[in-house]
Amino acid sequence: MCNGKTEAQEGQLDTAPGPAVYLPFRQHPSNDFAVVVRTRQDADAMLSLMTAAVHGIDPGLATRDPITMQQRIHDSPAAYLHRSSAYLVGGFAALALVLGIVGLYGVVSYSVRQRTREIGVRMALGAERGTVHRMVLREAARLTVVGLVAGMVCAIGAAVLMRSLLFGVEAWDVPTLTGVSAVLGIFALLASYLPARRAARVNPVDALRAE
């Protein structure tokens, strides 16, 4: 007779747990079995102790492949597949970040060059360098906010469509979206710093003569 019925993760990690029936060892004997131990100590350090404990019960028992549950999950085919997909998507995300920073730098630099005469007039009328610096950074921040909002909407939509590729992560993962937005915002402001600094160093006389 079975001693209970419950659900267990017997298949791949990305599949839903299914029902499982556990039978007494004497009712369903086998030549091999697995020993699973839960511990609060370091799992890696417990492997040798568990092997020694099994041999202490019967020195003739052969043991093989002692491994922690964390390592078993890490080496599973499902985890490897999702990890490979995450590395691929992460590579494209890093490339998109670099292209976004270069693009923002180009847009801000072009805007500064187009407004060289305006900046020269402002400074000739008494505008301080700090004011010009903040003006350029403010416009770059406005572009960054618009891009982050549009990117957030697209990211949520893409995550919903790619839900089958996500493992242990929800499509509406607020900490991840917030962290990515913060990183993008910081890098965007850093990319805008050089054009803003160059704008603040414009010589009013040279700017007016250039026109």
Backbone as JSON Lines, residues from 0, in Angstrom:
{"i":0,"aa":"M","n":[0.85,-1.19,0.0],"ca":[0.0,0.0,0.0],"c":[0.89,1.24,0.0]}
{"i":1,"aa":"C","n":[0.37,2.25,-0.61],"ca":[1.15,3.49,-0.62],"c":[0.93,4.23,0.69]}
{"i":2,"aa":"N","n":[1.97,4.94,1.11],"ca":[1.9,5.64,2.4],"c":[1.59,7.11,2.24]}
{"i":3,"aa":"G","n":[1.25,7.55,1.04],"ca":[0.89,8.95,0.88],"c":[0.95,9.37,-0.57]}
{"i":4,"aa":"K","n":[0.33,10.48,-0.87],"ca":[0.33,11.0,-2.23],"c":[0.52,12.51,-2.15]}
{"i":5,"aa":"T","n":[1.45,13.0,-2.95],"ca":[1.75,14.43,-2.95],"c":[2.26,14.81,-4.32]}
{"i":6,"aa":"E","n":[2.64,16.08,-4.49],"ca":[3.2,16.54,-5.74],"c":[4.69,16.75,-5.58]}
{"i":7,"aa":"A","n":[5.46,16.37,-6.6],"ca":[6.91,16.49,-6.56],"c":[7.42,16.95,-7.92]}
{"i":8,"aa":"Q","n":[8.58,17.6,-7.9],"ca":[9.2,18.06,-9.14],"c":[10.04,16.91,-9.69]}
{"i":9,"aa":"E","n":[9.38,15.97,-10.37],"ca":[10.06,14.81,-10.91],"c":[10.62,15.06,-12.31]}
{"i":10,"aa":"G","n":[10.04,16.0,-13.06],"ca":[10.48,16.25,-14.43],"c":[11.42,17.43,-14.49]}
{"i":11,"aa":"Q","n":[11.37,18.14,-15.62],"ca":[12.2,19.31,-15.81],"c":[11.8,20.42,-14.84]}
{"i":12,"aa":"L","n":[12.76,21.31,-14.55],"ca":[12.51,22.36,-13.58],"c":[11.51,23.4,-14.08]}
{"i":13,"aa":"D","n":[11.36,23.51,-15.39],"ca":[10.45,24.51,-15.93],"c":[9.06,23.95,-16.2]}
{"i":14,"aa":"T","n":[8.77,22.75,-15.7],"ca":[7.43,22.18,-15.82],"c":[6.74,22.21,-14.47]}
{"i":15,"aa":"A","n":[5.43,22.18,-14.5],"ca":[4.67,22.23,-13.26],"c":[4.82,20.9,-12.5]}
{"i":16,"aa":"P","n":[4.91,20.95,-11.16],"ca":[5.0,19.7,-10.38],"c":[3.78,18.83,-10.61]}
{"i":17,"aa":"G","n":[4.0,17.53,-10.67],"ca":[2.9,16.59,-10.87],"c":[2.73,15.68,-9.67]}
{"i":18,"aa":"P","n":[1.65,14.94,-9.64],"ca":[1.41,14.04,-8.51],"c":[2.43,12.9,-8.49]}
{"i":19,"aa":"A","n":[2.79,12.46,-7.31],"ca":[3.75,11.37,-7.13],"c":[3.29,10.48,-5.99]}
{"i":20,"aa":"V","n":[3.53,9.22,-6.11],"ca":[3.17,8.24,-5.09],"c":[4.45,7.63,-4.54]}
{"i":21,"aa":"Y","n":[4.6,7.63,-3.23],"ca":[5.79,7.07,-2.58],"c":[5.42,5.73,-1.93]}
{"i":22,"aa":"L","n":[6.2,4.73,-2.23],"ca":[5.97,3.38,-1.71],"c":[7.04,3.02,-0.69]}
{"i":23,"aa":"P","n":[6.71,2.18,0.28],"ca":[7.72,1.7,1.22],"c":[8.83,0.94,0.47]}
{"i":24,"aa":"F","n":[10.05,1.0,0.99],"ca":[11.18,0.38,0.31],"c":[10.99,-1.13,0.2]}
{"i":25,"aa":"R","n":[10.42,-1.77,1.2],"ca":[10.24,-3.22,1.14],"c":[9.19,-3.62,0.1]}
{"i":26,"aa":"Q","n":[8.25,-2.74,-0.16],"ca":[7.22,-3.06,-1.15],"c":[7.75,-2.9,-2.57]}
{"i":27,"aa":"H","n":[8.7,-1.98,-2.74],"ca":[9.26,-1.74,-4.08],"c":[10.78,-1.68,-3.96]}
{"i":28,"aa":"P","n":[11.43,-2.81,-3.72],"ca":[12.89,-2.81,-3.53],"c":[13.63,-2.46,-4.81]}
{"i":29,"aa":"S","n":[14.8,-1.9,-4.63],"ca":[15.63,-1.52,-5.77],"c":[17.09,-1.71,-5.39]}
{"i":30,"aa":"N","n":[17.92,-1.9,-6.41],"ca":[19.35,-2.08,-6.15],"c":[20.06,-0.78,-5.83]}
{"i":31,"aa":"D","n":[19.47,0.32,-6.16],"ca":[20.08,1.62,-5.84],"c":[19.01,2.56,-5.3]}
{"i":32,"aa":"F","n":[19.45,3.53,-4.56],"ca":[18.54,4.52,-4.0],"c":[19.33,5.8,-3.75]}
{"i":33,"aa":"A","n":[18.6,6.86,-3.56],"ca":[19.21,8.17,-3.31],"c":[18.9,8.61,-1.88]}
{"i":34,"aa":"V","n":[19.86,9.25,-1.27],"ca":[19.71,9.8,0.07],"c":[19.73,11.32,-0.04]}
{"i":35,"aa":"V","n":[18.67,11.96,0.41],"ca":[18.55,13.41,0.36],"c":[18.51,13.93,1.78]}
{"i":36,"aa":"V","n":[19.37,14.87,2.08],"ca":[19.49,15.39,3.44],"c":[19.35,16.91,3.4]}
{"i":37,"aa":"R","n":[18.55,17.45,4.3],"ca":[18.43,18.89,4.46],"c":[19.28,19.32,5.65]}
{"i":38,"aa":"T","n":[20.1,20.34,5.45],"ca":[21.01,20.78,6.5],"c":[21.07,22.3,6.52]}
{"i":39,"aa":"R","n":[21.37,22.85,7.67],"ca":[21.59,24.28,7.81],"c":[23.07,24.63,7.7]}
{"i":40,"aa":"Q","n":[23.91,23.62,7.67],"ca":[25.34,23.85,7.54],"c":[25.73,23.96,6.07]}
{"i":41,"aa":"D","n":[27.02,24.14,5.82],"ca":[27.5,24.23,4.45],"c":[27.26,22.91,3.73]}
{"i":42,"aa":"A","n":[26.51,22.97,2.62],"ca":[26.13,21.74,1.92],"c":[27.35,21.02,1.34]}
{"i":43,"aa":"D","n":[28.33,21.76,0.81],"ca":[29.51,21.13,0.23],"c":[30.31,20.37,1.29]}
{"i":44,"aa":"A","n":[30.38,20.93,2.49],"ca":[31.13,20.26,3.55],"c":[30.42,19.02,4.07]}
{"i":45,"aa":"M","n":[29.1,18.96,3.86],"ca":[28.34,17.81,4.36],"c":[28.44,16.59,3.45]}
{"i":46,"aa":"L","n":[28.89,16.76,2.21],"ca":[28.92,15.64,1.28],"c":[29.84,14.53,1.76]}
{"i":47,"aa":"S","n":[31.04,14.89,2.2],"ca":[31.97,13.87,2.69],"c":[31.47,13.23,3.98]}
{"i":48,"aa":"L","n":[30.8,14.0,4.82],"ca":[30.26,13.44,6.06],"c":[29.13,12.46,5.76]}
{"i":49,"aa":"M","n":[28.3,12.78,4.77],"ca":[27.21,11.87,4.39],"c":[27.77,10.57,3.8]}
{"i":50,"aa":"T","n":[28.81,10.68,2.98],"ca":[29.42,9.48,2.41],"c":[30.01,8.6,3.52]}
{"i":51,"aa":"A","n":[30.66,9.23,4.47],"ca":[31.23,8.48,5.59],"c":[30.14,7.83,6.44]}
{"i":52,"aa":"A","n":[28.98,8.54,6.59],"ca":[27.89,7.98,7.38],"c":[27.29,6.76,6.69]}
{"i":53,"aa":"V","n":[27.16,6.8,5.36],"ca":[26.63,5.65,4.61],"c":[27.58,4.46,4.74]}
{"i":54,"aa":"H","n":[28.86,4.7,4.6],"ca":[29.84,3.61,4.73],"c":[29.91,3.1,6.17]}
{"i":55,"aa":"G","n":[29.57,3.97,7.12],"ca":[29.55,3.51,8.5],"c":[28.4,2.54,8.75]}
{"i":56,"aa":"I","n":[27.3,2.7,8.02],"ca":[26.19,1.76,8.14],"c":[26.52,0.43,7.47]}
{"i":57,"aa":"D","n":[27.09,0.49,6.27],"ca":[27.47,-0.72,5.54],"c":[28.67,-0.37,4.66]}
{"i":58,"aa":"P","n":[29.88,-0.83,5.03],"ca":[31.07,-0.51,4.23],"c":[30.99,-1.05,2.8]}
{"i":59,"aa":"G","n":[30.12,-2.01,2.56],"ca":[30.01,-2.59,1.22],"c":[29.16,-1.77,0.27]}
{"i":60,"aa":"L","n":[28.47,-0.77,0.77],"ca":[27.64,0.07,-0.1],"c":[28.53,1.0,-0.93]}
{"i":61,"aa":"A","n":[28.25,1.04,-2.22],"ca":[29.0,1.92,-3.12],"c":[28.25,3.24,-3.27]}
{"i":62,"aa":"T","n":[28.95,4.31,-3.18],"ca":[28.35,5.64,-3.34],"c":[28.95,6.3,-4.58]}
{"i":63,"aa":"R","n":[28.13,7.1,-5.24],"ca":[28.6,7.79,-6.43],"c":[27.89,9.13,-6.57]}
{"i":64,"aa":"D","n":[28.58,10.05,-7.19],"ca":[28.04,11.37,-7.54],"c":[27.41,12.1,-6.36]}
{"i":65,"aa":"P","n":[28.16,12.28,-5.27],"ca":[27.61,13.15,-4.21],"c":[27.57,14.6,-4.7]}
{"i":66,"aa":"I","n":[26.43,15.22,-4.59],"ca":[26.26,16.55,-5.15],"c":[25.21,17.31,-4.34]}
{"i":67,"aa":"T","n":[25.39,18.61,-4.25],"ca":[24.4,19.44,-3.56],"c":[23.2,19.68,-4.47]}
{"i":68,"aa":"M","n":[22.08,19.99,-3.85],"ca":[20.87,20.24,-4.64],"c":[21.03,21.5,-5.49]}
{"i":69,"aa":"Q","n":[21.74,22.49,-4.97],"ca":[21.96,23.69,-5.74],"c":[22.78,23.4,-6.99]}
{"i":70,"aa":"Q","n":[23.82,22.57,-6.86],"ca":[24.63,22.21,-8.01],"c":[23.85,21.33,-8.98]}
{"i":71,"aa":"R","n":[23.0,20.47,-8.45],"ca":[22.17,19.61,-9.31],"c":[21.22,20.46,-10.16]}
{"i":72,"aa":"I","n":[20.62,21.47,-9.53],"ca":[19.73,22.37,-10.27],"c":[20.52,23.17,-11.3]}
{"i":73,"aa":"H","n":[21.72,23.61,-10.9],"ca":[22.55,24.41,-11.79],"c":[22.96,23.62,-13.03]}
{"i":74,"aa":"D","n":[23.21,22.32,-12.88],"ca":[23.67,21.48,-13.99],"c":[22.53,20.82,-14.75]}
{"i":75,"aa":"S","n":[21.3,21.08,-14.38],"ca":[20.17,20.44,-15.05],"c":[20.01,20.97,-16.47]}
{"i":76,"aa":"P","n":[19.48,20.15,-17.38],"ca":[19.29,20.62,-18.77],"c":[18.4,21.85,-18.87]}
{"i":77,"aa":"A","n":[17.34,21.9,-18.07],"ca":[16.44,23.06,-18.14],"c":[17.16,24.34,-17.73]}
{"i":78,"aa":"A","n":[17.93,24.26,-16.63],"ca":[18.66,25.44,-16.17],"c":[19.72,25.85,-17.18]}
{"i":79,"aa":"Y","n":[20.38,24.88,-17.8],"ca":[21.4,25.2,-18.81],"c":[20.77,25.9,-20.02]}
{"i":80,"aa":"L","n":[19.61,25.41,-20.44],"ca":[18.93,26.02,-21.58],"c":[18.52,27.45,-21.28]}
{"i":81,"aa":"H","n":[17.92,27.66,-20.13],"ca":[17.49,29.01,-19.77],"c":[18.69,29.91,-19.52]}
{"i":82,"aa":"R","n":[19.77,29.36,-18.95],"ca":[20.96,30.16,-18.71],"c":[21.6,30.59,-20.03]}
{"i":83,"aa":"S","n":[21.64,29.7,-21.01],"ca":[22.19,30.04,-22.32],"c":[21.34,31.12,-22.99]}
{"i":84,"aa":"S","n":[20.03,30.99,-22.89],"ca":[19.15,32.02,-23.46],"c":[19.36,33.36,-22.76]}
{"i":85,"aa":"A","n":[19.56,33.31,-21.44],"ca":[19.78,34.55,-20.69],"c":[21.1,35.2,-21.09]}
{"i":86,"aa":"Y","n":[22.16,34.4,-21.31],"ca":[23.43,34.97,-21.76],"c":[23.29,35.61,-23.13]}
{"i":87,"aa":"L","n":[22.54,34.95,-24.02],"ca":[22.35,35.5,-25.36],"c":[21.58,36.82,-25.3]}
{"i":88,"aa":"V","n":[20.48,36.82,-24.55],"ca":[19.69,38.05,-24.42],"c":[20.49,39.12,-23.7]}
{"i":89,"aa":"G","n":[21.28,38.72,-22.7],"ca":[22.11,39.69,-21.99],"c":[23.16,40.33,-22.89]}
{"i":90,"aa":"G","n":[23.72,39.53,-23.81],"ca":[24.67,40.1,-24.76],"c":[24.03,41.14,-25.67]}
{"i":91,"aa":"F","n":[22.84,40.82,-26.17],"ca":[22.13,41.8,-26.99],"c":[21.75,43.03,-26.17]}
{"i":92,"aa":"A","n":[21.41,42.82,-24.88],"ca":[21.06,43.96,-24.03],"c":[22.27,44.86,-23.8]}
{"i":93,"aa":"A","n":[23.45,44.25,-23.59],"ca":[24.66,45.06,-23.42],"c":[24.97,45.84,-24.7]}
{"i":94,"aa":"L","n":[24.79,45.18,-25.85],"ca":[25.01,45.88,-27.12],"c":[24.02,47.03,-27.3]}
{"i":95,"aa":"A","n":[22.77,46.8,-26.92],"ca":[21.76,47.86,-27.01],"c":[22.1,49.02,-26.08]}
{"i":96,"aa":"L","n":[22.66,48.7,-24.88],"ca":[23.05,49.76,-23.95],"c":[24.15,50.62,-24.55]}
{"i":97,"aa":"V","n":[25.16,49.97,-25.15],"ca":[26.26,50.72,-25.77],"c":[25.74,51.59,-26.92]}
{"i":98,"aa":"L","n":[24.88,51.01,-27.77],"ca":[24.34,51.78,-28.89],"c":[23.49,52.94,-28.4]}
{"i":99,"aa":"G","n":[22.72,52.71,-27.31],"ca":[21.9,53.79,-26.75],"c":[22.75,54.92,-26.21]}
{"i":100,"aa":"I","n":[23.85,54.58,-25.52],"ca":[24.72,55.61,-24.97],"c":[25.39,56.41,-26.1]}
{"i":101,"aa":"V","n":[25.89,55.69,-27.12],"ca":[26.52,56.37,-28.26],"c":[25.51,57.25,-28.98]}
{"i":102,"aa":"G","n":[24.28,56.74,-29.15],"ca":[23.25,57.53,-29.82],"c":[22.89,58.79,-29.05]}
{"i":103,"aa":"L","n":[22.73,58.65,-27.74],"ca":[22.4,59.82,-26.93],"c":[23.53,60.84,-26.95]}
{"i":104,"aa":"Y","n":[24.76,60.34,-26.88],"ca":[25.91,61.25,-26.94],"c":[25.92,62.01,-28.26]}
{"i":105,"aa":"G","n":[25.63,61.28,-29.35],"ca":[25.61,61.94,-30.66],"c":[24.51,62.98,-30.76]}
{"i":106,"aa":"V","n":[23.32,62.65,-30.23],"ca":[22.2,63.6,-30.3],"c":[22.49,64.86,-29.5]}
{"i":107,"aa":"V","n":[23.02,64.68,-28.29],"ca":[23.31,65.84,-27.45],"c":[24.45,66.67,-28.05]}
{"i":108,"aa":"S","n":[25.47,65.99,-28.58],"ca":[26.58,66.72,-29.2],"c":[26.1,67.52,-30.4]}
{"i":109,"aa":"Y","n":[25.25,66.91,-31.21],"ca":[24.71,67.61,-32.38],"c":[23.87,68.81,-31.95]}
{"i":110,"aa":"S","n":[23.08,68.64,-30.9],"ca":[22.25,69.74,-30.41],"c":[23.12,70.88,-29.91]}
{"i":111,"aa":"V","n":[24.22,70.54,-29.24],"ca":[25.12,71.6,-28.74],"c":[25.76,72.35,-29.9]}
{"i":112,"aa":"R","n":[26.19,71.62,-30.92],"ca":[26.8,72.28,-32.08],"c":[25.79,73.18,-32.79]}
{"i":113,"aa":"Q","n":[24.54,72.73,-32.9],"ca":[23.51,73.54,-33.55],"c":[23.17,74.8,-32.77]}
{"i":114,"aa":"R","n":[23.37,74.75,-31.45],"ca":[23.0,75.88,-30.6],"c":[24.22,76.66,-30.11]}
{"i":115,"aa":"T","n":[25.33,76.54,-30.84],"ca":[26.55,77.22,-30.41],"c":[26.34,78.74,-30.34]}
{"i":116,"aa":"R","n":[25.68,79.3,-31.36],"ca":[25.43,80.76,-31.36],"c":[24.51,81.14,-30.21]}
{"i":117,"aa":"E","n":[23.46,80.34,-29.98],"ca":[22.54,80.65,-28.87],"c":[23.27,80.61,-27.54]}
{"i":118,"aa":"I","n":[24.12,79.59,-27.38],"ca":[24.86,79.49,-26.12],"c":[25.82,80.67,-25.98]}
{"i":119,"aa":"G","n":[26.46,81.07,-27.11],"ca":[27.36,82.22,-27.05],"c":[26.62,83.49,-26.68]}
{"i":120,"aa":"V","n":[25.43,83.69,-27.23],"ca":[24.63,84.88,-26.88],"c":[24.24,84.84,-25.41]}
{"i":121,"aa":"R","n":[23.83,83.69,-24.91],"ca":[23.46,83.56,-23.5],"c":[24.62,83.95,-22.6]}
{"i":122,"aa":"M","n":[25.8,83.42,-22.94],"ca":[26.96,83.7,-22.1],"c":[27.41,85.15,-22.26]}
{"i":123,"aa":"A","n":[27.24,85.73,-23.45],"ca":[27.59,87.14,-23.64],"c":[26.67,88.04,-22.83]}
{"i":124,"aa":"L","n":[25.43,87.61,-22.62],"ca":[24.47,88.39,-21.83],"c":[24.59,88.13,-20.34]}
{"i":125,"aa":"G","n":[25.54,87.29,-19.96],"ca":[25.79,87.1,-18.53],"c":[25.45,85.74,-17.98]}
{"i":126,"aa":"A","n":[25.05,84.81,-18.82],"ca":[24.75,83.46,-18.33],"c":[26.02,82.79,-17.83]}
{"i":127,"aa":"E","n":[25.96,82.17,-16.68],"ca":[27.12,81.49,-16.11],"c":[27.32,80.13,-16.77]}
{"i":128,"aa":"R","n":[28.54,79.62,-16.65],"ca":[28.85,78.33,-17.25],"c":[28.01,77.22,-16.59]}
{"i":129,"aa":"G","n":[27.8,77.33,-15.31],"ca":[26.98,76.33,-14.62],"c":[25.56,76.3,-15.13]}
{"i":130,"aa":"T","n":[25.03,77.48,-15.48],"ca":[23.67,77.54,-16.02],"c":[23.58,76.83,-17.36]}
{"i":131,"aa":"V","n":[24.58,77.07,-18.23],"ca":[24.6,76.39,-19.53],"c":[24.77,74.89,-19.35]}
{"i":132,"aa":"H","n":[25.61,74.52,-18.42],"ca":[25.84,73.09,-18.14],"c":[24.54,72.42,-17.71]}
{"i":133,"aa":"R","n":[23.82,73.05,-16.8],"ca":[22.56,72.48,-16.32],"c":[21.51,72.45,-17.42]}
{"i":134,"aa":"M","n":[21.51,73.46,-18.3],"ca":[20.53,73.51,-19.39],"c":[20.71,72.31,-20.32]}
{"i":135,"aa":"V","n":[21.95,71.99,-20.67],"ca":[22.2,70.86,-21.56],"c":[21.85,69.54,-20.87]}
{"i":136,"aa":"L","n":[22.24,69.42,-19.61],"ca":[21.92,68.19,-18.88],"c":[20.42,68.03,-18.69]}
{"i":137,"aa":"R","n":[19.7,69.15,-18.52],"ca":[18.24,69.08,-18.36],"c":[17.58,68.55,-19.64]}
{"i":138,"aa":"E","n":[18.05,69.01,-20.78],"ca":[17.49,68.51,-22.04],"c":[17.84,67.04,-22.26]}
{"i":139,"aa":"A","n":[19.06,66.67,-21.89],"ca":[19.44,65.26,-22.01],"c":[18.61,64.39,-21.07]}
{"i":140,"aa":"A","n":[18.34,64.91,-19.87],"ca":[17.52,64.15,-18.92],"c":[16.1,63.99,-19.44]}
{"i":141,"aa":"R","n":[15.58,65.02,-20.15],"ca":[14.24,64.9,-20.72],"c":[14.2,63.81,-21.79]}
{"i":142,"aa":"L","n":[15.21,63.76,-22.64],"ca":[15.29,62.69,-23.64],"c":[15.42,61.32,-22.97]}
{"i":143,"aa":"T","n":[16.18,61.28,-21.89],"ca":[16.38,60.01,-21.19],"c":[15.09,59.51,-20.58]}
{"i":144,"aa":"V","n":[14.31,60.4,-19.96],"ca":[13.05,59.99,-19.34],"c":[12.08,59.47,-20.4]}
{"i":145,"aa":"V","n":[11.99,60.18,-21.53],"ca":[11.1,59.72,-22.6],"c":[11.55,58.34,-23.1]}
{"i":146,"aa":"G","n":[12.85,58.15,-23.28],"ca":[13.35,56.86,-23.73],"c":[13.12,55.76,-22.72]}
{"i":147,"aa":"L","n":[13.28,56.07,-21.43],"ca":[13.06,55.06,-20.4],"c":[11.6,54.63,-20.33]}
{"i":148,"aa":"V","n":[10.7,55.59,-20.45],"ca":[9.27,55.24,-20.4],"c":[8.9,54.36,-21.59]}
{"i":149,"aa":"A","n":[9.35,54.77,-22.79],"ca":[9.06,53.95,-23.97],"c":[9.72,52.59,-23.86]}
{"i":150,"aa":"G","n":[10.95,52.56,-23.37],"ca":[11.64,51.28,-23.2],"c":[10.98,50.39,-22.17]}
{"i":151,"aa":"M","n":[10.45,50.98,-21.1],"ca":[9.76,50.19,-20.08],"c":[8.52,49.51,-20.66]}
{"i":152,"aa":"V","n":[7.77,50.25,-21.44],"ca":[6.58,49.67,-22.06],"c":[6.96,48.53,-23.0]}
{"i":153,"aa":"C","n":[7.98,48.76,-23.82],"ca":[8.42,47.71,-24.75],"c":[8.99,46.52,-24.0]}
{"i":154,"aa":"A","n":[9.71,46.75,-22.9],"ca":[10.3,45.66,-22.13],"c":[9.23,44.78,-21.51]}
{"i":155,"aa":"I","n":[8.18,45.41,-20.97],"ca":[7.1,44.63,-20.37],"c":[6.38,43.83,-21.44]}
{"i":156,"aa":"G","n":[6.14,44.45,-22.59],"ca":[5.48,43.72,-23.68],"c":[6.32,42.56,-24.16]}
{"i":157,"aa":"A","n":[7.65,42.76,-24.3],"ca":[8.52,41.67,-24.74],"c":[8.59,40.57,-23.69]}
{"i":158,"aa":"A","n":[8.61,40.94,-22.41],"ca":[8.67,39.93,-21.36],"c":[7.41,39.07,-21.34]}
{"i":159,"aa":"V","n":[6.27,39.7,-21.6],"ca":[5.02,38.93,-21.65],"c":[5.05,37.94,-22.82]}
{"i":160,"aa":"L","n":[5.56,38.39,-23.97],"ca":[5.64,37.51,-25.13],"c":[6.67,36.4,-24.94]}
{"i":161,"aa":"M","n":[7.73,36.69,-24.16],"ca":[8.81,35.71,-23.95],"c":[8.65,34.99,-22.62]}
{"i":162,"aa":"R","n":[7.45,34.92,-22.09],"ca":[7.23,34.35,-20.77],"c":[7.71,32.9,-20.7]}
{"i":163,"aa":"S","n":[7.62,32.16,-21.81],"ca":[8.02,30.76,-21.8],"c":[9.53,30.61,-21.61]}
{"i":164,"aa":"L","n":[10.31,31.66,-21.93],"ca":[11.76,31.58,-21.77],"c":[12.21,32.01,-20.38]}
{"i":165,"aa":"L","n":[11.32,32.61,-19.61],"ca":[11.67,33.06,-18.27],"c":[11.63,31.9,-17.29]}
{"i":166,"aa":"F","n":[12.6,31.87,-16.4],"ca":[12.68,30.79,-15.42],"c":[12.97,31.41,-14.06]}
{"i":167,"aa":"G","n":[12.0,31.33,-13.18],"ca":[12.16,31.91,-11.85],"c":[12.05,33.43,-11.83]}
{"i":168,"aa":"V","n":[11.6,34.04,-12.92],"ca":[11.47,35.49,-13.01],"c":[10.1,35.81,-13.61]}
{"i":169,"aa":"E","n":[9.39,36.72,-12.98],"ca":[8.1,37.13,-13.49],"c":[8.27,38.21,-14.55]}
{"i":170,"aa":"A","n":[7.28,38.28,-15.46],"ca":[7.33,39.3,-16.49],"c":[7.24,40.71,-15.89]}
{"i":171,"aa":"W","n":[6.54,40.83,-14.76],"ca":[6.39,42.12,-14.08],"c":[7.34,42.2,-12.9]}
{"i":172,"aa":"D","n":[8.61,41.92,-13.12],"ca":[9.6,41.93,-12.04],"c":[10.02,43.38,-11.77]}
{"i":173,"aa":"V","n":[9.38,43.98,-10.79],"ca":[9.59,45.41,-10.52],"c":[11.04,45.71,-10.13]}
{"i":174,"aa":"P","n":[11.69,44.94,-9.22],"ca":[13.09,45.27,-8.89],"c":[14.01,45.25,-10.11]}
{"i":175,"aa":"T","n":[13.82,44.27,-11.01],"ca":[14.68,44.2,-12.2],"c":[14.44,45.4,-13.11]}
{"i":176,"aa":"L","n":[13.19,45.73,-13.37],"ca":[12.88,46.87,-14.23],"c":[13.39,48.18,-13.62]}
{"i":177,"aa":"T","n":[13.25,48.32,-12.31],"ca":[13.73,49.53,-11.65],"c":[15.25,49.62,-11.71]}
{"i":178,"aa":"G","n":[15.92,48.5,-11.45],"ca":[17.38,48.5,-11.49],"c":[17.92,48.81,-12.87]}
{"i":179,"aa":"V","n":[17.32,48.19,-13.89],"ca":[17.77,48.45,-15.26],"c":[17.52,49.91,-15.65]}
{"i":180,"aa":"S","n":[16.38,50.44,-15.26],"ca":[16.09,51.85,-15.57],"c":[17.09,52.77,-14.9]}
{"i":181,"aa":"A","n":[17.46,52.46,-13.66],"ca":[18.44,53.28,-12.95],"c":[19.8,53.23,-13.63]}
{"i":182,"aa":"V","n":[20.22,52.03,-14.05],"ca":[21.51,51.89,-14.74],"c":[21.51,52.66,-16.05]}
{"i":183,"aa":"L","n":[20.42,52.51,-16.81],"ca":[20.32,53.23,-18.08],"c":[20.33,54.74,-17.86]}
{"i":184,"aa":"G","n":[19.62,55.2,-16.84],"ca":[19.59,56.63,-16.56],"c":[20.96,57.17,-16.18]}
{"i":185,"aa":"I","n":[21.69,56.44,-15.36],"ca":[23.03,56.87,-14.96],"c":[23.97,56.94,-16.15]}
{"i":186,"aa":"F","n":[23.96,55.9,-16.98],"ca":[24.83,55.89,-18.15],"c":[24.43,56.98,-19.14]}
{"i":187,"aa":"A","n":[23.15,57.25,-19.26],"ca":[22.69,58.29,-20.17],"c":[23.19,59.67,-19.71]}
{"i":188,"aa":"L","n":[23.12,59.93,-18.41],"ca":[23.61,61.21,-17.9],"c":[25.12,61.31,-18.05]}
{"i":189,"aa":"L","n":[25.82,60.19,-17.85],"ca":[27.28,60.2,-18.06],"c":[27.62,60.5,-19.51]}
{"i":190,"aa":"A","n":[26.82,59.93,-20.43],"ca":[27.06,60.2,-21.85],"c":[26.77,61.65,-22.21]}
{"i":191,"aa":"S","n":[25.92,62.32,-21.43],"ca":[25.58,63.71,-21.71],"c":[26.54,64.68,-21.04]}
{"i":192,"aa":"Y","n":[27.42,64.16,-20.17],"ca":[28.28,65.06,-19.4],"c":[29.29,65.78,-20.29]}
{"i":193,"aa":"L","n":[29.93,65.03,-21.21],"ca":[30.95,65.65,-22.06],"c":[30.38,66.74,-22.97]}
{"i":194,"aa":"P","n":[29.25,66.5,-23.67],"ca":[28.68,67.6,-24.45],"c":[28.28,68.8,-23.6]}
{"i":195,"aa":"A","n":[27.75,68.54,-22.4],"ca":[27.36,69.65,-21.52],"c":[28.59,70.43,-21.07]}
{"i":196,"aa":"R","n":[29.66,69.71,-20.77],"ca":[30.9,70.37,-20.35],"c":[31.48,71.19,-21.5]}
{"i":197,"aa":"R","n":[31.43,70.64,-22.72],"ca":[31.93,71.37,-23.87],"c":[31.09,72.61,-24.14]}
{"i":198,"aa":"A","n":[29.78,72.5,-23.94],"ca":[28.92,73.67,-24.14],"c":[29.21,74.77,-23.13]}
{"i":199,"aa":"A","n":[29.53,74.36,-21.89],"ca":[29.8,75.35,-20.86],"c":[31.13,76.06,-21.09]}
{"i":200,"aa":"R","n":[32.0,75.5,-21.91],"ca":[33.3,76.1,-22.19],"c":[33.32,76.92,-23.48]}
{"i":201,"aa":"V","n":[32.17,77.11,-24.08],"ca":[32.1,77.88,-25.32],"c":[32.53,79.33,-25.07]}
{"i":202,"aa":"N","n":[33.4,79.83,-25.91],"ca":[33.82,81.22,-25.83],"c":[32.79,82.07,-26.58]}
{"i":203,"aa":"P","n":[32.13,83.01,-25.92],"ca":[31.08,83.8,-26.58],"c":[31.56,84.51,-27.83]}
{"i":204,"aa":"V","n":[32.78,85.05,-27.78],"ca":[33.31,85.8,-28.94],"c":[33.5,84.86,-30.12]}
{"i":205,"aa":"D","n":[34.1,83.69,-29.89],"ca":[34.32,82.74,-30.97],"c":[33.0,82.21,-31.51]}
{"i":206,"aa":"A","n":[32.01,81.99,-30.6],"ca":[30.72,81.47,-31.04],"c":[30.01,82.46,-31.96]}
{"i":207,"aa":"L","n":[30.1,83.77,-31.62],"ca":[29.45,84.77,-32.45],"c":[30.19,85.0,-33.76]}
{"i":208,"aa":"R","n":[31.49,84.89,-33.74],"ca":[32.27,85.08,-34.96],"c":[32.04,83.9,-35.93]}
{"i":209,"aa":"A","n":[31.79,82.71,-35.35],"ca":[31.6,81.54,-36.21],"c":[30.38,81.66,-37.09]}
{"i":210,"aa":"E","n":[29.42,82.48,-36.68],"ca":[28.19,82.64,-37.46],"c":[28.34,83.82,-38.43]}
